[in-house]
Each structure stands twice: as structure tokens, then as C-alpha cells.
Amino acid sequence: METRDCFRQYSDGNLKRLNLALSRAEFNDLVEEHAPTLYRMAYRMIGDRHEAEDVVQEAFRSAWTSRDRYQPKRGGRAWLIAIMRRRAIDRWRKRAQPKAFGSDEPLDLSVEGEDPLANDYSDEVQRGLDRLPDELRETLLLVVVGELTHQEVADLMKIPLGTVLSRVSRARTRLRDYISAAARA
């Protein structure tokens, strides 16, 4: 069994002992178990498979460097999703910033490719998800794709449970309306 203790070097040369909550083997098990779910969530939040891969990689890097703060009682999936969510939100913020290329037209830099989840979601579903406000889309994805309980989502987003329930309900209704309208068109 791998040890959970490690030493961290400080600038004055003294070593300080840290008790890590996760060993390398335990962390690898978490990655193996939850990577597909994190990728599905990132892909649906970001809408581009290459960016989604980057977001998940960034999340795993952050999780590894902050493994001393891991709380097994919260659950590995919730912890990893919380980290990945912050990385996805960072991407949203970067997209919202104006581009300094001298043109007012947005640049389309996405790479065309096959939807890795084509069997799970249709293009209409993705277009519907893209039309949802961020807070509705994010809440719905945490519950449906992330498979977190409503209470876990409330704790993660630091909002009341009733707000989570309402957002998921509104998101499902709007998504259903978008898909129905697309089918009629």
C-alpha cells in the first residue's frame, strides 16, 4: 500500500510533513472511474470535444495538486466535478471577453469532428443545450450527465435545494420545447 504521507520542501530548507488524503493509486482509481462522466459533462458544457479534453485534463491536474484537500465524505465524483466545473466556467469567461483581432466578427476556431456522444445525444439536444442560459444548462448537466444528486448540486453551486429543483425543471421544459420546435421545423 502506498503511503499517504509526503514531505514538502519550503524555501527555508525545512521539511514539513503533510498527510495527503489520496494516494497515487486512489487518485488513479478516481480518474479511471469518473473520467468518462467528466468528459461528457465538459463536452456538453463547452460544446467542443478538444476543449472538453483540455478542461478535463486541467481538472485532473488541479485535483492532483490539491489532493491534500480531498474529503472522502463528499465523494470523488462530486469533488472532481466541482473542479471541472470551475475550469469550464473559466473557459466561458474567456469566450465572453472581446477578441483583439481588429474585427468585430467572431472567429470560428472550432475543429470539425464527429460528436463523441452521437449515440447519447442528438445535434438538436446540443443546440437546445446551447440555447439554455448558463445557470440552467450547468444545473441540468450536473444532475443528468454528472449524476449528482440535487443536494450535491446545491452544495456545489452554493444555492438552495429549491433553486436547483426549479432550474432543472425549467431547463428540461425549455429543452423539450426547443427539441419539439426543431422537430416541427
C-alpha positions as CSV (number, residue, x, y, z in Angstrom):
1,M,0.0,0.0,0.0
2,E,1.3,3.4,-0.9
3,T,1.9,5.8,1.9
4,R,-0.3,8.9,2.2
5,D,2.4,10.9,3.8
6,C,4.8,13.1,1.9
7,F,7.3,15.9,2.5
8,R,7.1,19.3,1.1
9,Q,10.2,21.5,0.7
10,Y,9.9,25.0,2.0
11,S,12.1,28.0,1.0
12,D,14.0,28.0,4.3
13,G,15.0,24.4,3.7
14,N,12.9,22.9,6.4
15,L,10.8,19.9,5.5
16,K,7.2,19.8,6.6
17,R,5.2,16.6,6.7
18,L,1.7,16.6,5.1
19,N,-0.9,14.0,5.4
20,L,-2.4,13.5,1.9
21,A,-5.9,12.4,1.6
22,L,-5.3,10.5,-1.6
23,S,-2.5,8.1,-2.6
24,R,-1.5,7.9,-6.3
25,A,-3.3,4.6,-6.7
26,E,-6.5,6.0,-5.2
27,F,-6.3,9.1,-7.4
28,N,-5.8,6.9,-10.5
29,D,-8.9,4.9,-9.4
30,L,-10.9,8.1,-9.2
31,V,-9.7,9.2,-12.6
32,E,-10.5,5.8,-14.2
33,E,-13.9,5.7,-12.7
34,H,-15.0,9.3,-13.3
35,A,-13.2,10.4,-16.5
36,P,-16.0,9.4,-18.9
37,T,-18.6,11.4,-16.9
38,L,-16.3,14.4,-16.6
39,Y,-15.7,14.4,-20.3
40,R,-19.4,14.1,-21.1
41,M,-20.1,17.0,-18.9
42,A,-17.3,19.1,-20.2
43,Y,-18.3,18.4,-23.8
44,R,-21.9,19.4,-23.2
45,M,-20.9,22.5,-21.2
46,I,-18.2,23.6,-23.7
47,G,-19.6,22.2,-27.0
48,D,-16.2,21.3,-28.5
49,R,-14.5,18.0,-27.9
50,H,-10.9,19.3,-28.0
51,E,-11.7,22.0,-25.5
52,A,-13.6,19.5,-23.4
53,E,-10.5,17.2,-23.3
54,D,-8.4,20.2,-22.2
55,V,-10.8,21.1,-19.5
56,V,-10.9,17.6,-18.1
57,Q,-7.0,17.4,-18.2
58,E,-6.8,20.8,-16.4
59,A,-9.3,19.5,-13.8
60,F,-7.3,16.3,-13.2
61,R,-4.1,18.4,-12.9
62,S,-5.8,20.7,-10.3
63,A,-7.2,17.7,-8.5
64,W,-3.8,16.1,-8.2
65,T,-2.1,19.3,-6.9
66,S,-4.9,19.8,-4.4
67,R,-5.3,16.1,-3.3
68,D,-4.4,17.1,0.3
69,R,-7.8,18.9,0.5
70,Y,-9.8,15.8,-0.8
71,Q,-12.6,14.9,1.6
72,P,-13.7,11.3,1.1
73,K,-17.1,12.0,2.7
74,R,-18.0,14.4,-0.2
75,G,-17.3,11.7,-2.7
76,G,-14.8,11.6,-5.5
77,R,-17.3,12.4,-8.3
78,A,-18.6,15.5,-6.6
79,W,-15.1,16.7,-5.9
80,L,-13.8,16.2,-9.4
81,I,-17.0,17.7,-11.0
82,A,-16.6,20.8,-8.8
83,I,-13.0,21.2,-10.1
84,M,-14.0,20.6,-13.7
85,R,-16.9,23.0,-13.4
86,R,-14.6,25.8,-12.4
87,R,-12.4,25.1,-15.4
88,A,-15.4,25.1,-17.7
89,I,-16.6,28.4,-16.2
90,D,-13.1,29.8,-16.8
91,R,-13.5,28.8,-20.5
92,W,-16.9,30.5,-20.7
93,R,-15.4,33.7,-19.2
94,K,-12.6,33.7,-21.8
95,R,-15.1,33.3,-24.6
96,A,-17.1,36.2,-23.3
97,Q,-14.1,38.5,-23.4
98,P,-13.8,40.6,-26.6
99,K,-11.2,39.4,-29.1
100,A,-8.4,41.9,-30.0
101,F,-8.0,40.9,-33.7
102,G,-9.2,44.2,-35.1
103,S,-12.5,42.7,-36.4
104,D,-15.9,42.8,-34.8
105,E,-16.8,39.4,-36.4
106,P,-16.4,36.4,-34.1
107,L,-13.8,33.9,-35.1
108,D,-14.8,30.3,-35.6
109,L,-11.8,28.3,-34.4
110,S,-13.5,25.1,-33.6
111,V,-12.4,21.9,-35.2
112,E,-15.0,19.9,-37.1
113,G,-15.3,16.4,-36.0
114,E,-17.6,13.6,-35.1
115,D,-19.7,14.1,-32.0
116,P,-18.2,11.6,-29.5
117,L,-21.6,11.2,-27.9
118,A,-23.6,10.9,-31.0
119,N,-25.4,7.8,-29.7
120,D,-26.3,9.5,-26.5
121,Y,-27.4,13.0,-27.7
122,S,-28.6,14.4,-30.9
123,D,-27.5,17.6,-32.6
124,E,-30.9,19.0,-31.7
125,V,-30.2,18.3,-28.0
126,Q,-26.8,20.0,-28.2
127,R,-28.4,23.0,-30.0
128,G,-31.1,23.1,-27.3
129,L,-28.5,23.0,-24.5
130,D,-26.5,25.8,-26.2
131,R,-29.7,27.9,-26.1
132,L,-30.2,27.5,-22.4
133,P,-28.9,30.2,-20.1
134,D,-25.7,29.1,-18.5
135,E,-27.1,28.6,-15.0
136,L,-29.9,26.3,-16.3
137,R,-27.6,24.3,-18.6
138,E,-25.0,23.8,-15.9
139,T,-27.5,22.7,-13.3
140,L,-29.2,20.3,-15.7
141,L,-25.8,18.8,-16.8
142,L,-24.6,18.4,-13.2
143,V,-27.8,16.3,-12.4
144,V,-28.3,14.4,-15.7
145,V,-24.8,13.9,-17.0
146,G,-22.8,14.3,-13.8
147,E,-25.3,12.1,-12.0
148,L,-25.0,14.2,-8.9
149,T,-28.0,14.4,-6.5
150,H,-29.9,17.6,-6.3
151,Q,-28.5,18.2,-2.9
152,E,-24.9,17.6,-4.1
153,V,-25.5,20.2,-6.9
154,A,-27.0,22.7,-4.3
155,D,-23.9,22.2,-2.1
156,L,-21.5,22.5,-5.1
157,M,-23.1,25.6,-6.5
158,K,-23.8,27.1,-3.1
159,I,-27.5,27.7,-3.9
160,P,-30.7,26.4,-2.1
161,L,-32.0,23.0,-3.0
162,G,-35.3,24.5,-4.2
163,T,-33.3,26.6,-6.7
164,V,-31.6,23.5,-8.1
165,L,-35.0,21.7,-8.4
166,S,-36.5,24.7,-10.2
167,R,-33.6,25.2,-12.5
168,V,-33.6,21.5,-13.5
169,S,-37.3,21.6,-14.1
170,R,-37.1,24.8,-16.2
171,A,-34.1,23.5,-18.2
172,R,-35.9,20.3,-19.0
173,T,-39.1,22.2,-20.1
174,R,-37.1,24.6,-22.3
175,L,-35.0,21.8,-23.8
176,R,-38.1,19.8,-24.6
177,D,-39.7,22.9,-26.2
178,Y,-36.5,23.6,-28.3
179,I,-36.4,20.0,-29.5
180,S,-40.1,19.9,-30.3
181,A,-39.8,23.2,-32.2
182,A,-36.8,21.8,-34.2
183,A,-38.7,18.6,-35.0
184,R,-41.7,20.7,-36.4
185,A,-39.4,22.9,-38.5
